[in-house]
Amino acid sequence: MRKYLPKNIIHLTNKFAEGSNSPLEVTKSAFNDAEKFKNLNAFIKLTKKLAYDSATESTRRYSEKRTKGPLDGVTIAIKDNFCTKGIHTTCASKMLEDFVPPYNATIYERLLNNGAILIGKTNMDEFAMGSGCVDSIYGPSKNIWSKNLENDEWRIAGGSSGGSALAVASGVCYASIGSDTGGSVRNPASYCGVIGLKPTYGLVSRHGLIPLVNSMDVPGIFARTVSDCTTILNCVSGPDMRDATTIKMQYQPINLPLPEQIDISKFRVGVPKEYHCEQLSKDVLETWQKVAGLLENEGAIVKQVSLPHTAASIYVYSILNQCEVASNMAKYDGIEYGHRADYDCSTEEFYAKSRAHGFNEIVKGRILAGNFFLLRKNYKNFFEKALKVRRLITEDFTKVFEGSPAERIDVLLTPTTLTEAPLYKEFITASNRDQCAVQDFCTQPCNMAGIPAISLPIRLSANGLPISLQIMSNKFNEKLLLTFARWLENQFEFNCLYNRELYEI
């Protein structure tokens, strides 16, 4: 393990408090590693001056014993679709290449208020439309578990928040922030061997998150341990008057029990039969079965459950995604927002050329599809029907979590992704739409239901790549979800920093 990295955030801040390490030293090491791993293309922009200034202030606060909060001096990274005042926020798109926000996203503001140090803005698929982190104007991000980073032989990092996952998996940062619309935090977390948490919709403010799908977007958290995920969640959750979709009740911080204090026999675990699909790899299936067997042997109640509308879920997600994309992208016209084409022409032609130059083919394709579904003649057959099936998908989850006492379960256990991280050359043989349909199969249903989920790395595949499982629970049931995840984490003790590729790059 990298010598300067204590196990988790609590250990790190304890070292700061006792004076055996300092935020300035950790920040310097973070930038050294960011430079070492620059060929992974995890970062769009490094914020060196801001970070060193923040680290200097944090070091002084520790010497004066007046820290800001539990994240004082902790290195973080943020996906480049969260607004950061005075720092370019591009969404990895030419359309916003020169955009510098005049305000901070709420989640970033709360991290700063707790003393966190921003190392940089991370790479992503353009406007978060993708599942590989390969469709960025700054180039693709490459998975740190790749055996070969040359030509097209490298593994994808997963998307759309691949850069944020790499920032944690490489040891550059202790935690990072991504956005999760259909699995964009959990998917790259799975491929990069880190923990990815998607909270309940409305628990964490979306203010300052440049929207993809307003009704499904959720700020998510990457970390190397469940306790670190919990620490970050406690700092960023709660009501926000600038986001009407956040919870109105005061957030109660989560205090997790120690792993040895968790009685796993009290948990009722559901294994949905619909997630056992044709594309599921042998390694992932064996891991799923192994964990289910372990839970049963330890006294937990493990039972098969049914989520009957799972097969329709990916189609519903695709339609609703594209409809909301069409609406959200309408404002980028070259006048009010975004890239402005340099043409002396009519207003209509100016709009068209600005958007044609500013968006990539994937974004333009989703805009066209969304507007097609929203045409008056198609509205009822596509958009309205998709909304009705979305309600049925939500009811599937409600039935398993809130059914009769004899039938209800506490958590669902599923794969996160169907396979290990694919090779880039294999990934690009299918279209963005088809890849999203495969990569998001297990993750997008919970976005439509608004429930929390976490991806937890379990073991390595036969090819030496991370295999993760997903745990889901009922709305606002993060404490139970994280408690269960912490017990599992303790059983397998997966640590991405033992990745030998870290030391060979």
Residue pairs with C-beta under 8 A, 6 or more apart in sequence:
1 495
1 497
1 498
2 33
2 171
2 497
2 502
4 21
4 25
4 26
4 29
5 12
5 171
5 497
6 12
6 14
6 15
6 21
7 225
8 174
8 224
8 225
8 227
8 228
9 70
9 71
9 74
9 174
9 175
9 223
9 227
9 228
9 231
10 70
10 227
10 231
12 21
12 26
12 73
12 74
12 174
13 67
13 70
13 71
13 72
13 73
13 74
15 21
16 22
16 23
16 58
16 59
16 62
16 72
16 73
17 62
17 65
17 67
19 62
19 63
22 55
22 59
22 62
22 73
23 54
23 55
23 58
23 59
23 62
23 72
23 73
23 117
24 52
24 55
24 56
24 58
24 59
26 55
26 73
26 75
27 51
27 52
27 54
27 55
27 75
27 117
27 119
30 51
30 75
30 119
30 172
30 173
31 46
31 48
31 51
31 119
33 170
33 171
33 172
34 42
34 43
34 46
34 119
34 120
34 172
36 505
37 144
37 166
37 170
37 172
37 505
39 142
39 149
39 505
40 141
40 142
40 143
40 144
40 149
40 157
40 166
40 170
40 505
41 123
41 138
41 139
41 140
41 141
41 142
41 163
42 77
42 122
42 123
42 141
42 157
42 162
42 163
42 166
42 167
42 170
42 172
43 77
43 119
43 120
43 121
43 122
43 123
43 163
43 167
44 80
44 88
44 90
44 92
44 120
44 121
44 122
44 123
44 136
44 138
44 163
45 80
45 87
45 88
45 120
45 121
46 119
46 120
47 87
47 118
47 119
47 120
47 121
50 87
50 118
51 75
51 117
51 118
51 119
54 117
54 118
55 73
55 117
58 67
58 68
58 72
58 73
58 115
58 117
59 73
61 67
61 68
61 72
61 115
62 72
62 73
67 115
68 113
68 114
68 115
69 113
69 114
69 115
69 235
70 114
70 115
70 231
70 234
70 235
71 111
71 114
71 115
71 116
71 231
71 232
71 235
72 114
72 115
72 116
73 115
73 117
74 115
74 116
74 117
74 174
74 175
75 116
75 117
75 119
75 172
75 173
75 174
76 111
76 116
76 117
76 118
76 119
76 173
76 174
76 175
76 176
76 177
77 118
77 119
77 120
77 121
77 122
77 163
77 164
77 167
77 168
77 172
77 173
77 176
77 177
78 84
78 105
78 108
78 118
78 121
78 122
78 164
78 176
78 177
79 121
79 122
79 124
79 128
79 161
79 163
79 164
79 176
79 177
79 178
79 179
80 88
80 89
80 90
80 91
80 92
80 121
80 122
80 123
80 124
80 163
81 89
81 91
81 124
81 127
81 128
81 179
81 209
81 210
81 212
82 89
82 105
82 107
82 108
82 177
82 179
82 208
82 209
82 210
82 219
83 89
83 101
83 103
83 104
83 105
83 108
83 208
83 209
83 210
84 101
84 104
84 105
84 108
84 118
84 121
85 101
85 102
85 103
85 104
86 100
86 101
87 100
87 101
87 121
88 97
88 98
88 99
88 100
88 121
89 96
89 99
89 100
89 101
89 121
89 210
90 96
90 97
90 99
90 121
90 137
91 124
91 126
91 127
91 128
91 210
92 123
92 124
92 125
92 126
92 127
92 135
92 136
92 137
92 138
93 126
93 127
93 137
93 358
93 359
93 360
93 363
94 137
94 339
94 357
94 358
94 359
94 360
95 127
95 332
95 337
95 338
95 339
95 355
95 358
95 359
96 210
96 332
96 337
96 338
96 339
97 137
97 339
98 339
99 337
99 338
101 208
103 208
104 112
104 208
105 205
105 207
105 208
105 209
106 205
106 206
106 207
106 208
106 236
106 240
106 242
106 243
107 177
107 204
107 205
107 208
107 209
107 219
107 236
108 118
108 177
108 208
109 208
110 235
110 236
111 118
111 177
111 232
111 235
111 236
112 118
114 235
116 235
119 167
119 172
119 173
120 167
122 161
122 163
122 164
122 166
122 167
122 176
122 178
123 133
123 136
123 138
123 139
123 141
123 162
123 163
123 166
124 133
124 136
124 159
124 160
124 161
124 162
124 163
124 164
124 178
125 131
125 132
125 133
125 134
125 135
125 136
125 159
125 160
125 162
125 362
126 135
126 136
126 137
126 359
126 360
126 362
126 363
127 210
127 212
127 325
127 329
127 359
127 363
128 159
128 160
128 161
128 179
128 181
128 184
128 212
129 135
129 160
129 212
129 325
129 362
129 363
129 366
129 432
130 159
130 160
130 362
130 432
130 435
130 436
131 158
131 159
131 160
131 183
131 184
131 187
131 432
131 435
131 436
131 439
131 440
132 140
132 156
132 157
132 158
132 159
132 162
132 424
132 427
132 435
132 439
133 140
133 141
133 156
133 157
133 158
133 159
133 160
133 161
133 162
133 163
133 188
134 140
134 141
134 156
134 159
134 424
134 427
134 428
135 159
135 360
135 362
135 432
137 360
140 156
140 424
141 156
141 157
141 162
141 163
141 166
142 149
142 154
142 155
142 156
142 157
142 424
143 154
143 155
143 156
143 157
143 158
143 162
143 166
143 191
143 192
143 421
144 157
144 166
144 169
144 170
144 192
144 499
144 501
144 502
144 505
145 155
145 169
145 191
145 192
145 193
145 421
145 464
145 465
145 466
145 499
145 501
146 153
146 154
146 155
146 501
147 153
147 464
147 501
148 154
149 505
152 423
152 424
152 425
152 428
153 423
153 424
153 425
154 423
154 424
155 191
155 421
155 422
155 423
155 424
155 465
156 162
156 191
156 421
156 422
156 423
156 424
156 427
157 163
157 165
157 166
157 188
157 191
157 192
157 421
158 165
158 187
158 188
158 189
158 190
158 191
158 192
158 417
158 421
158 439
159 184
159 187
159 188
159 439
160 178
160 179
160 181
160 184
161 178
161 179
161 180
161 184
161 185
161 188
161 220
161 222
162 188
162 191
162 192
164 176
164 177
164 178
164 185
164 188
164 222
165 176
165 178
165 185
165 188
165 189
165 191
165 192
165 194
165 196
165 222
166 188
166 192
167 173
167 176
167 222
168 174
168 175
168 176
168 192
168 194
168 222
168 223
168 224
168 496
169 192
169 193
169 194
169 496
169 499
170 502
171 497
171 502
174 223
174 224
174 228
175 221
175 222
175 223
175 228
175 229
175 232
176 221
176 222
176 223
177 219
177 220
177 221
177 222
178 184
178 185
178 188
178 196
178 219
178 220
178 221
178 222
179 185
179 209
179 212
179 217
179 218
179 219
179 220
180 186
180 196
180 198
180 217
180 218
180 219
180 220
180 447
181 212
181 213
181 216
181 217
181 218
181 321
181 447
182 213
182 216
182 317
182 321
182 436
182 440
182 443
182 444
182 447
183 198
183 416
183 439
183 440
183 442
183 443
183 444
183 447
184 220
185 196
185 197
185 198
185 220
185 221
185 222
185 455
186 196
186 198
186 220
186 416
186 443
186 453
186 454
186 455
186 468
186 470
187 196
187 416
187 417
187 439
187 440
187 443
187 455
188 196
188 222
189 195
189 196
189 222
189 416
189 455
189 457
189 468
190 196
190 416
190 417
190 455
190 457
190 466
190 467
190 468
190 470
191 417
191 420
191 421
191 465
191 466
192 421
192 466
192 496
193 457
193 466
193 468
193 494
193 496
193 499
194 222
194 223
194 224
194 457
194 496
195 222
195 223
195 224
195 225
195 226
195 228
195 229
195 454
195 455
195 456
195 457
195 485
195 489
196 220
196 221
196 222
196 416
196 454
196 455
197 220
197 221
197 222
197 223
197 229
197 233
197 452
197 453
197 454
197 455
197 482
198 218
198 220
198 446
198 447
198 452
198 453
198 454
199 218
199 219
199 220
199 221
199 233
199 237
199 452
199 478
200 218
200 450
200 451
200 452
200 475
200 476
200 477
200 478
201 216
201 218
201 245
201 447
201 450
201 475
202 245
202 246
202 247
202 450
203 237
203 238
203 246
203 247
203 251
203 452
203 476
203 478
204 218
204 219
204 233
204 236
204 237
204 246
205 219
205 236
205 240
205 242
205 243
205 246
206 214
206 217
206 218
206 219
206 243
206 245
206 246
207 240
207 242
207 243
209 217
209 219
211 217
211 324
211 328
212 321
212 324
212 325
212 328
213 320
213 321
213 324
213 325
213 328
214 245
214 324
214 328
215 320
215 324
216 317
216 320
216 321
216 324
216 447
216 448
218 447
219 236
221 229
221 232
221 233
221 236
223 229
223 232
224 495
224 496
224 497
225 489
226 256
226 454
226 456
226 482
226 485
226 486
226 489
227 256
227 486
229 454
229 482
230 254
230 256
230 482
233 254
233 478
233 482
234 251
234 253
234 254
237 251
238 246
238 247
238 250
238 251
239 246
239 247
239 248
239 249
239 250
239 251
240 246
247 476
254 478
254 479
254 482
256 479
256 482
256 483
256 486
257 483
257 486
259 486
259 487
259 489
259 490
262 483
262 484
262 486
262 487
264 295
264 298
264 299
264 300
264 484
264 487
265 298
265 299
265 300
266 300
267 295
267 300
267 301
267 410
267 411
267 484
268 300
268 301
268 303
268 408
268 409
268 410
268 411
269 292
269 295
269 300
269 301
269 302
269 303
269 409
269 410
269 411
269 412
269 413
270 303
270 304
270 305
270 400
270 409
270 411
270 412
270 413
271 288
271 292
271 302
271 303
271 304
271 305
271 412
271 413
271 414
272 304
272 305
272 306
272 307
272 310
272 400
272 412
272 414
273 304
273 305
273 306
274 306
274 307
274 308
274 310
274 311
275 307
275 310
275 414
275 415
275 441
275 442
276 285
277 418
277 441
279 418
279 419
279 438
279 441
280 415
280 418
280 419
281 418
281 419
281 420
281 461
283 419
283 420
283 461
283 462
283 467
284 415
284 417
284 418
284 419
284 420
284 467
285 415
287 415
287 458
287 459
287 467
287 469
288 413
288 414
288 415
288 469
290 458
291 413
291 458
291 469
291 488
292 302
292 413
294 491
295 302
295 413
296 302
302 413
303 409
305 400
305 409
305 412
306 396
307 393
307 396
307 397
307 400
307 445
308 396
309 389
309 392
309 393
309 396
310 393
310 396
310 445
312 389
312 393
313 393
313 444
313 445
313 448
314 437
314 440
314 441
314 444
315 386
316 386
316 389
316 390
316 393
316 448
317 440
317 444
317 445
317 447
317 448
318 433
318 436
318 437
319 373
319 382
319 383
319 386
320 383
320 386
320 387
320 390
320 448
321 366
322 366
322 367
322 369
322 370
322 373
323 370
323 373
323 374
323 382
323 383
323 386
324 370
325 363
325 366
325 367
325 370
326 366
326 367
326 368
326 369
326 370
326 371
326 373
326 374
327 370
329 359
329 363
329 366
329 367
331 337
331 338
332 338
332 339
332 354
332 355
332 358
332 359
333 351
333 354
333 355
334 340
334 341
334 350
334 351
334 353
334 354
334 355
334 358
335 350
335 351
338 354
338 358
339 354
339 357
339 358
340 354
341 350
341 353
341 354
341 356
341 357
341 358
343 349
343 350
343 353
345 353
355 364
356 364
359 367
362 432
365 432
365 433
372 378
373 379
373 382
373 383
374 383
390 448
393 445
393 448
393 449
394 448
394 449
394 450
396 449
397 445
397 446
397 449
397 451
397 472
397 474
398 449
400 407
400 408
400 409
400 412
401 408
401 409
401 410
401 451
401 473
401 474
401 477
402 408
402 474
410 473
410 480
410 484
411 471
411 472
411 473
411 480
411 481
411 484
412 471
412 472
412 473
413 469
413 470
413 471
414 442
414 469
414 470
414 472
415 442
415 468
415 469
415 470
416 442
416 443
416 455
416 468
416 469
416 470
417 439
417 442
417 443
417 468
418 438
418 439
418 441
418 442
420 461
420 463
420 465
420 466
420 467
421 465
421 466
427 435
430 438
442 470
443 453
443 470
446 452
446 453
446 472
450 475
451 472
451 473
451 474
451 475
451 477
452 472
452 473
452 475
452 476
452 477
452 478
452 481
453 470
453 471
453 472
453 473
453 481
454 470
454 471
454 481
454 482
454 485
455 468
455 469
455 470
456 468
456 469
456 470
456 471
456 485
456 488
456 489
457 466
457 467
457 468
457 492
457 494
457 496
458 467
458 468
458 469
458 488
458 492
458 494
459 466
459 467
459 492
459 494
460 466
460 467
461 467
466 494
466 496
469 488
471 481
471 484
471 485
471 488
472 481
473 480
473 481
473 484
